[in-house]
Amino acid sequence: MEKIYLIEKDYQNESLNNLARRLAEYHLAELSLDKVEVQYSTSIPADNSRFVEIGKLSHQEEVPYTVNDLHIVNDIFNYNLYFENNNDPALAVGDHWGTFDCLVSLAAGKMVATNPDAIGLKGNHYIIDISPTAIHASLGLYKNINASYQQVDIFNKLAFKEFLATCEGSKGFFVISNCFMYIVNSLLYDVNLRLKMQNELIDILANDKIDWYVFINTADGNSYPCASAKELQNKKLDNRFKILPWIKQ
C-alpha cells in the first residue's frame, strides 16, 4: 500500500495553523478514499516515503501553494468550481436497480443527465444546487434537461426538511456525493463539525416519509455507493484520525 506522511508545520499564526489542520483532515480523508496509508510526523521520514507539510493546499508535489498564499485561499472560497465534465464513476446501486421512484441529484457535471438510467429510476427526479451563486452556471449547463431544480442549503436543517417535504415517492436515492468532504467546506469547518452536520442530515433522511438511500463520501473519508440512510446514522470519527495530535477521540 502506498504511504504518505503529513509533516507538522507552524505558520506562526493561529488562524493559518487552524486552516492547515483542517487541510490535513481533508487530505487524510481524501487519501483514505484512494487507499493510501497516512502517517503524521514532526520530521521528514527517513524511509524515503512521500511527505507533504500540513497547510499545503494540495498533497500533489506540483502544486506549491500553502495557507500562506491567501489570494489562492480566497479564490477557493469565492470561485464556484463547476465542472461540465467530471471523473466521478457512474452511480452503482446493485440489487436496488429499478426499485427507486425518487432521485435527488446535485447540479454538477453532466452525469446528472444519466443518473436516472443508472439507478433505473421509475419516478421523480429533483436536481438541486447547493452552492450560493452557481445556480446561474447550472441554468446554462442544464437548460436542455427536462427537470426542475432549485437551490437548497443542505447545511440548514429547516431548509433541508422543507425541500424533502416537496419530494414525492416511497423509496428515494439521494446523491450527497462529497458535500461533507469538499475542500471549501473543509477549510470552513473542522472534521468533527462536518461529521456532526453529516449526521444531522442523515438523521433527517432516515426519519423522512421516504425510505432514502444515499451515495456519499463521508467527512472522514469513507465511501458508500448505495447505503440506507438508516444504516449511516450516528457515525463516529474513523480511527485513522487518531494520528492527528489535535483530534480528540
C-alpha positions in Angstrom: 0.0 0.0 0.0 1.3 3.5 -0.8 2.2 5.6 2.2 2.4 9.3 2.7 3.4 11.4 5.7 1.8 14.6 6.8 4.5 16.7 8.3 3.9 19.2 11.1 4.5 22.9 10.3 4.0 26.0 12.3 2.9 29.0 10.3 3.4 31.4 13.2 -0.2 32.5 13.1 -3.1 30.7 14.8 -5.6 31.4 12.0 -3.2 29.9 9.4 -2.4 27.0 11.7 -6.1 26.3 12.0 -6.5 26.3 8.2 -3.5 24.0 8.0 -5.1 21.5 10.4 -8.4 21.5 8.5 -6.5 20.9 5.3 -4.6 18.0 6.9 -8.0 16.5 7.9 -9.3 16.9 4.4 -6.2 15.3 2.8 -6.3 12.4 5.3 -9.9 11.7 4.2 -9.2 12.2 0.5 -6.1 9.9 0.6 -8.0 7.3 2.6 -10.6 7.1 -0.2 -7.6 6.4 -2.6 -6.4 3.6 -0.2 -3.3 5.5 0.8 -1.8 4.9 4.2 -1.4 8.2 6.0 1.0 8.9 8.9 1.8 12.1 10.9 5.2 13.2 11.9 7.1 16.2 13.3 10.0 15.5 10.9 10.7 14.3 7.4 10.6 10.5 7.2 13.8 8.6 6.9 12.4 5.8 4.7 12.1 7.9 1.6 8.3 7.8 1.8 6.3 10.6 0.2 5.5 13.5 2.5 3.7 16.8 2.5 3.8 19.6 5.1 0.4 20.3 6.5 -1.0 23.6 5.2 -0.3 22.8 1.5 -3.5 23.3 -0.5 -2.8 20.0 -2.3 -0.9 16.9 -1.4 0.4 16.8 -5.0 4.0 17.9 -5.3 3.5 20.0 -8.4 1.1 22.3 -6.5 3.2 24.7 -4.4 0.6 26.8 -2.7 0.0 26.8 1.1 -2.3 28.6 3.5 0.2 31.5 3.3 -1.0 32.1 -0.2 -4.1 33.9 0.9 -5.0 35.1 -2.6 -5.3 31.4 -3.6 -7.3 30.5 -0.4 -9.7 33.4 -1.2 -10.1 32.2 -4.8 -11.1 28.8 -3.5 -13.8 30.4 -1.3 -15.0 32.8 -3.9 -14.9 30.8 -7.1 -17.7 28.4 -7.9 -15.9 25.2 -9.0 -18.3 23.9 -11.7 -17.2 21.1 -14.0 -19.1 20.4 -17.2 -17.2 17.1 -17.3 -16.2 15.1 -14.3 -14.4 11.9 -13.5 -16.9 10.5 -11.0 -17.9 6.9 -11.6 -21.5 6.2 -12.7 -23.9 5.6 -9.8 -24.0 1.9 -8.8 -26.9 0.7 -6.8 -26.6 -3.1 -7.2 -29.7 -5.1 -6.5 -31.6 -1.9 -5.8 -31.7 -1.0 -9.6 -35.2 -0.3 -10.7 -36.6 0.0 -7.2 -36.4 3.8 -6.8 -39.2 6.1 -7.5 -37.5 9.3 -6.4 -34.0 10.7 -7.2 -32.2 13.8 -6.0 -29.1 14.8 -8.0 -26.6 17.6 -7.4 -26.3 20.1 -10.2 -22.7 19.5 -11.0 -21.3 17.7 -14.1 -23.1 16.1 -17.0 -23.7 12.9 -15.1 -26.8 14.4 -13.7 -28.5 13.6 -17.1 -27.6 9.9 -16.9 -28.3 9.4 -13.2 -31.9 8.3 -13.7 -30.9 5.5 -16.1 -28.0 4.5 -13.8 -30.4 3.6 -11.0 -33.4 2.5 -13.1 -35.5 5.4 -11.9 -39.3 5.0 -12.0 -40.5 8.3 -10.8 -39.5 11.8 -9.9 -36.1 13.4 -10.5 -35.1 16.5 -8.5 -31.9 18.5 -9.3 -30.7 20.7 -6.6 -27.9 23.3 -6.5 -26.2 23.6 -3.1 -23.8 26.5 -3.8 -24.6 30.1 -3.1 -24.4 31.5 -6.6 -23.5 28.7 -9.0 -27.2 28.1 -9.9 -26.6 30.7 -12.7 -24.0 28.3 -14.2 -26.4 25.5 -13.8 -29.1 27.3 -15.7 -26.9 27.4 -18.8 -25.3 23.9 -18.3 -28.6 22.0 -17.8 -31.0 24.1 -19.9 -31.8 21.0 -22.0 -32.6 18.7 -19.2 -36.3 18.3 -18.8 -36.4 18.6 -15.0 -36.9 21.4 -12.5 -34.3 22.2 -9.9 -33.8 24.6 -7.1 -31.2 25.9 -4.7 -31.1 24.1 -1.3 -28.8 24.8 1.7 -28.3 21.3 2.9 -26.4 22.6 5.9 -29.6 24.3 7.1 -31.8 21.7 8.7 -35.0 23.6 8.3 -34.4 24.4 4.7 -33.5 20.8 4.0 -36.7 19.5 5.7 -38.7 21.9 3.6 -37.1 20.6 0.4 -37.8 17.0 1.4 -41.4 17.8 2.1 -41.7 18.6 -1.7 -40.3 15.2 -2.8 -42.7 12.5 -3.9 -42.1 8.8 -3.8 -41.7 5.9 -1.4 -38.1 4.8 -2.0 -35.6 7.5 -2.8 -31.9 7.8 -3.8 -30.0 10.9 -2.8 -26.7 11.8 -4.4 -24.9 13.5 -1.5 -21.5 12.8 -3.0 -18.6 14.6 -1.3 -20.6 17.6 0.2 -19.1 16.8 3.6 -15.6 16.1 2.2 -15.2 19.1 -0.1 -12.2 21.4 0.1 -14.2 24.6 0.5 -16.3 23.1 3.4 -13.2 21.5 4.9 -11.5 24.9 5.1 -14.6 26.3 6.8 -15.3 23.5 9.2 -13.1 21.0 11.0 -13.8 17.3 10.5 -15.7 16.9 13.8 -18.1 19.7 12.8 -18.5 18.3 9.3 -19.3 14.9 10.7 -21.8 16.4 13.1 -23.6 18.2 10.2 -23.4 15.0 8.2 -25.1 13.0 11.0 -27.8 15.6 11.3 -28.6 15.4 7.5 -28.5 11.6 7.6 -30.8 11.6 10.6 -33.3 13.8 8.8 -33.3 11.5 5.8 -33.6 8.4 8.0 -36.7 9.8 9.6 -38.4 11.1 6.5 -41.6 9.8 4.9 -39.5 8.4 2.0 -37.2 5.4 2.5 -33.9 7.1 1.5 -30.7 5.5 0.2 -27.6 7.6 -0.4 -24.3 7.8 -2.3 -21.9 9.6 0.0 -18.2 10.2 0.6 -18.2 10.9 4.3 -16.4 13.7 6.1 -13.8 11.2 7.4 -13.1 9.5 4.1 -15.4 6.5 3.7 -17.4 5.9 0.6 -20.9 4.4 0.4 -22.2 4.0 -3.2 -25.7 2.9 -2.1 -26.5 2.7 1.6 -29.7 3.1 3.5 -29.8 6.4 5.5 -30.9 4.4 8.5 -27.7 2.4 8.4 -25.5 5.5 8.4 -26.9 7.3 11.5 -24.7 8.4 14.3 -21.3 7.8 12.6 -18.2 8.3 14.8 -14.9 9.6 13.6 -12.8 7.0 11.8 -9.9 5.6 13.9 -7.5 6.8 11.1 -7.8 10.3 12.5 -6.1 9.3 15.8 -2.8 10.1 14.1 -3.6 13.8 14.2 -2.5 15.2 17.6 -5.2 17.8 17.8 -8.1 15.4 17.3 -9.9 14.5 20.5 -11.2 10.9 20.4 
